[in-house]
Amino acid sequence: MNKRFLYLLLVLPLIVCSCGDDNDEPGRIINSENKNANIAGVDQSVLGLEIPHLNSQYDYICHRLGDGDVNYTIEYDRQNFHSHWVAYTFNTKNARAATSRTNAWSPEPYYNTKKQYQITTSSFPGYQRGHLVGSAERLCTVEANEQTFYMSNMSPMLSAFNTWYWGATESYDGVDGIESLVRDKWGKQVVRSNSAFYGGTLYVVKGGTLDQQLGKCRVRNTQGEEVQMAVPKYYWIACLFVAESGAARAIGFWMEHKDYRDQSPEFLRKLRRECACSIDELEQRTGIDFFCNLKDAVEDPVERTCTLSQWPGL
């Protein structure tokens, strides 16, 4: 982990659990204690700033590349055949595009010896196979992109929701979906010298609600058995950006999984802003402790507020 993340100096507005439009800088990395950090065992990846506080009832899966870099991580719910969350970063190495979409659909290799938990690569009846870590978010190498096609990284999404409101892959009249906003306006900007994100790191956690479901999607495991995969009622994203200077800011999104039946640019802009929230609010809704590996002196105030004007595109 970069040494600059051990030093925190906070300059924060006194705003509790809200999103605003002021220009105050949310935080800066300093030395302090951390009471809720993950405890590293054999796998040091649990100490990454993107990793939420681990829940022992789920399987922790870390997908690494051949060079040892972490591509992304998952906390997987075997009962619901769906990830509890996925976590990954955009940095100056992995945010660069050097290849194209591979369509390398594959069962989750973590369960090669427990095939009852592997989902086959067939389509989801009534839903799209929605990436959580998007294919377009991992174009740095062929290997990195191939790993995004593991079925553990898929979620059953309504077509209109995935296409227009959540995961739009291209801007529509200048309006991005939530995922493309996070990816293109923020994540990929860490490599562009004319960007406010240049040189920093964007930490992302993403998922859908498993305690609140639209229903079940009937799929098969790799043993040929029919299993019931959860269809989340809500999807969410938690973002933490840490600049080269150590300054930190965070924002969350919470969106109901449905067809809003309005694809006008005006509605899409309004919806995107209305879905924005603080990380504290997102934690209350999901029950997940995000960014627990931040020192408490930075985590608490940074998660308390979000400032929309600090996030281009909002």
C-alpha positions in Angstrom: 0.0 0.0 0.0 1.3 3.5 -0.8 2.9 5.2 2.2 1.0 8.4 1.6 -2.1 6.6 2.8 -0.7 6.5 6.3 -0.9 10.3 6.7 -4.2 12.1 7.2 -4.9 15.8 7.7 -8.6 16.6 7.8 -10.3 19.8 6.7 -14.0 19.0 6.6 -17.4 20.8 6.5 -19.7 20.2 9.4 -22.4 18.4 7.3 -23.9 15.2 8.6 -25.2 12.5 6.2 -25.9 14.8 3.2 -24.9 15.7 -0.3 -24.3 19.3 -1.2 -22.8 21.6 -3.8 -20.2 23.5 -1.8 -16.5 23.4 -2.7 -15.0 22.3 0.7 -12.2 19.7 0.4 -13.4 16.6 2.3 -10.2 15.2 3.8 -6.5 14.5 3.8 -4.6 11.4 4.9 -3.0 11.6 8.5 -1.7 9.3 11.2 -4.4 8.0 13.6 -5.8 4.7 14.9 -8.2 2.5 13.1 -10.7 0.4 15.2 -12.6 -1.3 12.5 -9.9 -2.3 10.0 -9.7 -5.8 8.5 -7.1 -8.1 10.0 -4.8 -9.6 7.4 -4.1 -13.3 7.4 -2.5 -15.1 4.5 -4.2 -12.8 2.0 -2.9 -9.2 2.4 -5.4 -7.9 -0.2 -8.0 -7.5 2.6 -6.1 -4.4 3.7 -6.8 -2.5 0.4 -8.7 0.7 0.9 -11.5 -0.5 -1.4 -12.2 -3.6 0.8 -15.2 -3.3 3.2 -15.2 -4.9 6.6 -15.4 -8.6 5.9 -18.3 -10.8 6.8 -17.4 -14.3 7.7 -20.7 -15.8 6.5 -19.6 -15.1 2.9 -16.6 -16.3 0.8 -13.8 -13.8 0.2 -12.4 -14.2 -3.3 -9.4 -12.2 -4.7 -8.8 -12.3 -8.4 -5.1 -11.5 -9.1 -3.3 -11.1 -12.5 -0.2 -12.9 -13.6 2.0 -10.1 -12.3 0.5 -10.4 -8.8 -1.7 -7.2 -9.0 -5.2 -7.4 -7.6 -7.7 -7.2 -10.4 -10.8 -7.2 -8.2 -12.2 -8.9 -5.1 -15.6 -10.4 -4.2 -17.5 -11.3 -1.1 -19.8 -14.1 -2.4 -23.1 -15.3 -1.0 -23.4 -19.0 -1.9 -27.0 -19.2 -0.6 -28.1 -16.5 -3.1 -25.6 -17.4 -5.8 -24.7 -13.7 -6.0 -21.9 -11.5 -4.9 -22.5 -9.6 -1.6 -20.2 -7.0 -3.1 -17.3 -6.5 -5.6 -14.4 -4.1 -5.0 -11.8 -2.7 -7.3 -9.7 0.3 -8.1 -8.9 2.7 -10.9 -5.2 3.7 -10.8 -2.7 4.9 -13.4 -1.8 1.3 -14.4 -5.2 -0.4 -14.7 -7.3 2.5 -16.0 -5.5 2.5 -19.3 -7.2 0.8 -22.3 -4.9 -1.5 -24.2 -7.3 -4.2 -25.4 -11.0 -4.9 -26.2 -13.9 -6.9 -24.7 -13.2 -10.6 -24.7 -16.6 -12.1 -24.0 -14.7 -14.9 -22.1 -17.8 -16.1 -20.2 -16.6 -18.6 -17.5 -17.8 -20.2 -14.2 -16.1 -18.9 -11.1 -12.7 -20.8 -10.8 -12.7 -20.3 -7.0 -15.3 -23.1 -6.9 -13.6 -25.5 -9.2 -13.7 -28.1 -6.3 -17.2 -27.1 -5.2 -19.0 -27.0 -8.5 -22.4 -26.8 -6.9 -21.7 -23.1 -6.3 -20.6 -22.4 -9.9 -23.2 -20.8 -12.2 -23.1 -21.9 -15.8 -22.5 -19.3 -18.5 -26.0 -19.6 -20.0 -28.2 -16.5 -20.1 -30.4 -15.4 -17.2 -34.1 -16.0 -18.2 -35.9 -12.6 -18.2 -32.8 -10.6 -17.3 -29.4 -9.5 -18.8 -26.2 -10.8 -17.4 -25.1 -7.5 -15.8 -21.5 -7.1 -15.0 -20.7 -5.7 -11.6 -17.0 -5.0 -12.4 -17.7 -3.9 -15.9 -15.8 -5.3 -18.9 -15.1 -1.7 -20.0 -13.5 -1.0 -16.6 -10.8 -3.6 -17.2 -9.3 -3.1 -20.6 -5.7 -2.8 -19.4 -4.9 -6.4 -20.4 -6.7 -9.4 -21.9 -6.3 -11.3 -18.7 -7.9 -8.5 -16.6 -10.9 -8.3 -19.0 -11.4 -12.1 -19.1 -11.7 -12.2 -15.3 -14.7 -9.8 -15.5 -16.6 -12.5 -17.3 -16.6 -14.9 -14.4 -20.2 -15.7 -13.5 -19.7 -14.6 -9.9 -19.3 -11.1 -11.3 -22.8 -11.2 -12.9 -26.1 -10.0 -11.6 -29.6 -10.4 -13.2 -30.5 -7.0 -14.4 -33.6 -5.7 -16.2 -32.7 -4.7 -19.7 -33.9 -1.1 -19.5 -32.3 -0.6 -16.1 -28.9 -1.9 -17.3 -29.1 -0.1 -20.6 -30.4 3.3 -19.6 -30.3 4.1 -16.0 -27.5 2.1 -14.3 -24.9 0.7 -16.7 -25.2 2.7 -19.9 -21.9 2.2 -21.8 -22.1 5.4 -23.8 -23.3 8.9 -23.0 -26.8 9.8 -24.2 -27.0 13.5 -25.2 -24.2 14.0 -22.7 -25.8 12.0 -19.9 -24.1 9.0 -18.5 -25.5 6.0 -16.6 -24.3 5.7 -13.0 -21.7 3.1 -13.9 -20.3 5.0 -16.9 -20.2 8.2 -14.9 -18.0 6.4 -12.3 -15.9 4.8 -14.9 -15.4 7.5 -17.6 -15.8 10.8 -15.8 -13.8 9.7 -12.7 -12.0 6.4 -12.8 -10.3 6.7 -16.2 -9.5 10.3 -15.5 -6.6 9.3 -13.2 -4.4 8.9 -16.3 -5.2 12.2 -17.9 -3.0 15.1 -17.0 -5.7 17.7 -17.5 -8.0 16.1 -15.0 -8.6 16.8 -11.4 -8.3 13.1 -10.8 -4.8 12.8 -12.4 -2.4 10.6 -10.5 -4.8 9.6 -7.7 -6.7 6.4 -7.1 -10.5 5.8 -7.2 -11.7 3.0 -4.9 -15.0 1.4 -5.9 -17.4 -1.0 -4.1 -20.5 -2.1 -6.0 -23.4 -4.5 -5.5 -27.1 -5.2 -5.2 -29.3 -5.8 -2.2 -29.6 -9.5 -1.2 -31.8 -8.8 1.8 -34.3 -6.9 -0.5 -35.0 -8.8 -3.7 -37.3 -8.5 -6.7 -37.4 -12.2 -6.8 -35.3 -15.1 -8.0 -33.8 -16.0 -11.4 -33.7 -19.7 -12.2 -30.2 -20.7 -13.4 -28.2 -23.9 -13.3 -25.0 -24.7 -11.6 -22.2 -26.6 -13.3 -23.5 -29.9 -11.9 -26.7 -29.4 -14.0 -28.9 -28.6 -11.0 -31.4 -25.7 -11.1 -30.7 -23.1 -8.4 -32.3 -19.8 -7.4 -30.2 -16.7 -8.0 -31.2 -13.5 -6.2 -32.4 -10.5 -8.2 -31.6 -7.4 -6.2 -34.3 -4.8 -5.7 -31.7 -2.0 -5.4 -28.2 -1.5 -6.7 -25.6 0.7 -5.1 -22.0 2.0 -5.6 -19.6 3.4 -3.0 -16.7 5.6 -4.3 -13.6 6.9 -2.5 -11.1 9.1 -4.3 -7.6 9.7 -2.8 -5.6 12.3 -4.7 -1.8 12.2 -5.0 -1.7 14.9 -2.3 -3.6 12.6 0.1 -6.8 14.6 -0.1 -9.8 12.2 0.1 -13.5 12.5 -0.8 -16.3 10.0 -1.1 -19.8 9.5 -2.6 -22.4 6.8 -2.8 -25.3 5.9 -5.1 -28.5 4.0 -4.4 -30.9 3.2 -7.2 -34.1 1.1 -7.4 -33.9 -1.7 -9.9 -36.7 -1.0 -12.3 -37.6 0.5 -15.7 -38.2 4.2 -15.0 -39.9 4.7 -18.4 -38.3 8.0 -19.0 -35.1 8.2 -21.1 -35.0 12.0 -21.5 -31.7 13.7 -20.7 -33.5 15.9 -18.2 -34.8 12.9 -16.3 -31.5 11.0 -16.4 -29.6 14.0 -15.0 -32.2 14.4 -12.2 -32.2 10.7 -11.4 -28.5 10.6 -11.1 -28.3 13.4 -8.6 -31.2 12.1 -6.6 -29.5 8.7 -6.3 -26.3 10.3 -4.8 -25.8 10.0 -1.1 -23.2 10.0 1.6 -21.3 6.8 2.5 -22.9 6.9 5.9 -26.3 6.8 4.3 -25.3 3.9 2.1 -24.0 2.0 5.1 -27.3 2.4 6.8 -29.1 1.0 3.8 -26.8 -1.9 3.0 -25.4 -2.8 6.5 -21.9 -2.9 5.0 -19.0 -1.1 6.6 -17.3 0.6 3.6 -13.7 1.8 3.5 -12.9 0.4 6.9 -9.2 0.3 6.2 -9.0 4.1 6.3 -7.8 5.5 9.6 -10.8 6.5 11.7 -9.9 10.2 11.7 -10.4 10.2 7.9 -13.1 7.6 7.5 -15.6 9.1 9.8 -15.8 12.6 8.4 -15.2 11.6 4.7 -18.1 9.2 4.9 -20.4 11.7 6.6 -20.8 14.0 3.7 -20.6 14.2 -0.1 -20.2 17.3 -2.1 -21.7 17.0 -5.6 -19.6 19.8 -7.1 -16.5 17.8 -6.5 -17.7 15.0 -8.8 -17.7 16.1 -12.5 -20.8 15.1 -14.4 -23.2 15.6 -11.4 
